[in-house]
Amino acid sequence: YLMVALILQSFLLVSYVLAVSLAVLVSLIVLVPEELMVVIGTDHHLFRLALMILAAGLAYWGLKSMNKREKMLFHYMDQAEEMAYQDPFLKIPNRMDFNLYIDYMLKEKHFIVGKIEINHFQSVYDVLGHQKSDELLNLVKVRLEDKLTGHSYLAKAEGSTFLIAVENSFAKEEVVSYFQDILQVLSAPYELKNHNYMLTFSIGTS
């Protein structure tokens, strides 16, 4: 039973085997008639009991170590998957995830797909540095999330590019107005550490 418990990696079964074994051995020590003690002495039972406790302890420790390694493996697998399909700083889907989403959803629905680019962001990066530039990107993301409601999907592509997919429930004349509204929201000043920054954007849609 102990071997079965090890194979199944079951803490419950190890505990069950240990409890039953202890109960049986203690019962033998206490209840065996005195005349049989010559053949099966109490010392033998105590020795077996010690071995059983040692074996169960080793089994429990082994299972705990295996369980810990499995948890670490799943954690690293989750991290790898997150890095493959998610922008590490903004915590939104990346281009790969966005492409998979569009490929799947286009089987059922029609979408307007938009590419939003911050103009001359490399110059902004050169002046502000890595940290402030990332914080500005995060502010842009927040505005886009506030603006994109209903059946829409936001992702981060390379550099300063964002991707959006909006379910096409618009009349033709409403599409341009919708994206002009997004452009107006994004172009308002960004306050970052007591300074206001102006960004300009280009939007292409299909």
C-alpha positions in Angstrom: 0.0 0.0 0.0 2.9 2.4 0.7 4.3 1.7 -2.7 0.8 2.4 -4.2 0.7 5.7 -2.3 4.1 6.7 -3.6 3.1 5.9 -7.2 -0.2 7.8 -6.9 1.6 10.7 -5.1 -1.3 10.8 -2.6 -0.7 12.3 0.9 -4.0 11.0 2.0 -3.1 7.5 1.1 0.2 7.7 2.9 -1.5 9.0 6.0 -4.1 6.2 5.7 -1.4 3.5 5.4 0.5 5.0 8.3 -2.6 5.2 10.6 -3.7 1.6 9.8 -0.2 0.2 10.2 0.2 1.9 13.5 -3.2 0.7 14.7 -2.4 -2.9 13.7 1.0 -3.0 15.2 -0.1 -1.4 18.5 -3.0 -3.9 18.6 -0.5 -6.8 18.2 1.7 -5.5 20.9 -1.2 -5.1 23.3 -3.4 -8.0 22.4 -1.2 -10.9 21.4 -1.4 -13.7 24.0 1.6 -14.0 26.3 2.3 -17.6 25.1 2.9 -16.3 21.5 5.4 -13.8 22.6 8.1 -16.4 22.4 7.5 -16.7 18.6 6.6 -13.1 17.9 8.1 -10.9 20.6 7.1 -7.4 21.4 10.6 -6.2 20.3 9.9 -7.4 16.8 6.7 -5.4 16.7 8.5 -2.3 18.0 11.2 -2.7 15.4 8.6 -3.0 12.6 6.7 0.0 14.0 9.9 2.1 13.9 10.6 0.9 10.3 7.0 1.8 9.3 7.2 5.3 10.9 10.6 5.8 9.1 9.2 4.6 5.8 6.1 6.7 6.0 8.1 9.7 7.0 10.4 9.3 4.0 7.4 8.7 1.7 5.7 11.9 3.0 8.9 13.9 2.6 9.4 12.5 -0.9 5.8 13.3 -1.9 6.1 16.8 -0.5 9.3 17.5 -2.5 7.7 16.2 -5.7 4.6 18.3 -5.1 6.8 21.4 -4.5 8.8 20.7 -7.7 5.5 20.3 -9.7 4.2 23.6 -8.3 7.4 25.3 -9.4 7.2 23.7 -12.8 3.6 24.9 -13.3 4.6 28.4 -12.0 7.4 28.6 -14.6 5.1 27.3 -17.3 2.5 30.0 -16.4 5.2 32.6 -16.5 6.5 31.4 -19.9 2.9 31.5 -21.3 2.3 34.9 -19.9 5.5 36.2 -21.5 4.6 34.7 -24.8 1.1 36.3 -25.0 1.2 39.3 -22.7 3.1 42.6 -22.6 5.3 42.3 -19.5 4.9 46.0 -18.4 1.3 46.9 -19.4 -0.2 43.5 -18.6 -2.3 43.5 -21.7 -2.2 41.0 -24.6 0.6 41.4 -27.1 0.5 41.1 -30.9 0.6 37.3 -31.0 -2.4 37.0 -28.6 -4.2 39.7 -30.6 -3.7 37.8 -33.9 -5.0 34.6 -32.3 -8.0 36.4 -31.0 -8.9 38.0 -34.4 -8.4 34.7 -36.2 -10.8 33.0 -33.8 -13.4 35.7 -33.5 -13.6 36.5 -37.2 -15.3 33.1 -37.7 -18.3 34.5 -35.9 -18.2 38.3 -36.0 -17.1 41.3 -38.0 -14.5 43.6 -36.5 -13.0 47.0 -37.1 -9.3 46.5 -36.4 -7.3 49.6 -35.5 -3.5 50.3 -35.2 -2.7 53.3 -33.0 0.8 54.7 -33.1 2.3 57.4 -30.9 4.2 59.7 -33.3 7.9 60.2 -32.8 7.9 58.3 -29.5 11.5 57.5 -29.9 12.3 61.2 -29.4 10.1 61.1 -26.2 12.0 58.1 -25.0 15.4 59.7 -25.6 14.4 62.7 -23.6 12.4 61.1 -20.7 14.2 57.8 -20.4 12.9 54.3 -20.0 10.9 54.6 -16.8 8.9 57.8 -17.6 8.3 56.5 -21.2 6.8 53.3 -19.8 4.6 55.3 -17.4 3.4 57.4 -20.3 2.5 54.2 -22.3 0.6 53.0 -19.3 -1.4 56.3 -19.2 -2.2 55.8 -22.9 -3.4 52.3 -22.1 -5.7 53.5 -19.3 -7.3 56.0 -21.6 -7.9 53.4 -24.3 -9.3 51.0 -21.7 -11.7 53.6 -20.5 -12.8 54.5 -24.1 -13.1 50.9 -25.5 -16.4 49.5 -24.1 -18.5 46.6 -25.1 -17.1 44.0 -27.4 -13.6 45.3 -27.9 -10.1 44.0 -27.5 -6.9 46.0 -26.7 -3.4 44.8 -27.2 0.2 46.2 -27.2 2.3 45.7 -30.3 6.0 46.6 -30.7 7.4 49.9 -29.6 4.7 52.6 -29.1 2.0 50.8 -31.1 -1.4 49.7 -29.7 -3.9 47.4 -31.5 -7.6 47.5 -31.0 -10.5 45.3 -32.3 -14.0 46.7 -32.0 -17.1 44.7 -33.0 -18.5 46.3 -36.1 -21.9 47.5 -35.1 -21.4 50.9 -36.6 -23.0 52.6 -39.5 -20.4 53.7 -42.1 -20.6 57.3 -41.1 -20.1 56.5 -37.4 -16.8 54.7 -37.9 -14.8 57.8 -38.6 -16.5 59.7 -35.8 -15.7 56.9 -33.4 -12.0 56.9 -34.1 -11.8 60.7 -34.2 -13.3 60.6 -30.7 -10.6 58.2 -29.6 -7.9 60.4 -31.1 -9.2 63.4 -29.3 -9.2 61.6 -25.9 -5.7 60.4 -26.5 -4.3 63.8 -27.6 -5.3 65.5 -24.3 -2.3 66.4 -22.1 -0.8 63.7 -19.9 0.2 64.6 -16.3 3.2 62.8 -15.1 5.1 63.8 -11.9 3.8 67.4 -12.0 4.5 67.9 -15.6 2.2 67.9 -18.6 3.2 66.1 -21.8 1.6 66.3 -25.2 1.5 63.3 -27.5 0.2 63.0 -31.1 -1.2 59.9 -32.6 -1.8 58.2 -35.9 -4.6 55.7 -36.3 -5.1 53.3 -39.2 -8.2 51.1 -39.4 -9.5 48.2 -41.5 
